[in-house]
Amino acid sequence: MPGSCFAERLGDVVELTASEHEALGRLEERERALRRNMTLQRENDRANEIYILRKGTVMSSVLLDDGSRQILRFHFAGDLLAVSNIIYGDATETITALSDCVVCPFERTALSALMFEHPRIAALILVYNQIERAALTDRLAALGRTSAKTRVAAILIEIRNRIRVLDRTVTSSFTLGLTQEEIGDATGLTAVHVNRMLRQLEEEGMIAREAGRVQFLDERGLTRAANFVDRYANLDLGWLPAGR
């Protein structure tokens, strides 16, 4: 088995010790394959496992009272999934594969032992959950207070930035990997409205699209249009405990 995908993600912000790498690797000893559109867990199902996404892209979502779906977050390799299963016996969200994926399941007891042995890893998990919380807050604020164009532009920037974490060669051009319906479920728009906003961004010279790829032509203008804040930037982690 290759090295820990989760360790690579945490290693983007701190230099992990050999012992921390080894401990994180134990969380990824089991693997489970998912085909595109398969469901890893359903909202309200009994759940006692947490997952590390080793390969592919998934989304977390909830079902609304009117039967529509609200996508909460898109997740990429190295992400920790179903973190709320740490404290709830029933799943709070549905997790669905957007591509062929590999996840590594582990039980809460394994996470408890890891946190006891390596307090800095416990602190880093807290850090990443706060990043996710801030990003989700931005998304919720956008749903109620910003234009359709702003929401779509923000999704494009967010996806490109997350992909770039995994592949440093990605610059202004990337494979989006989302349908217009999925973008709509994340932004509170219909697929038709998403298509209209993508065309508007093209007509304004901010992006170009071809064969499932998006290219940023005016990234500064797109960032302004999106009111985008990169929640993975400008972290203050001087308080973290020393690694063991």
Buried (B, 14 or more C-beta within 10 A) or exposed (E): EEEBBBBBBBBEBBEBBEEBBBBBBEBBEEEEEBEEEEEBBBBEEEBBBBBBBBBBBBBBBEBEEEEEBBBBBBBBBBBBBBBBBBEEEEBBBBBBBBEEBBBBBBEBEBBEEBBEEBBBBBBBBEBBBEBBEEBBEBBEEBBEEBEBBBBBBBBBBBBBBBBEBEEEEBEBEBEBBBEBBBBBBBBBBBBEBBBBBBEBBBEBEBBBEEEEEBBBBBBEBBBEBBBBEEBBEEEEEEEBEEBE
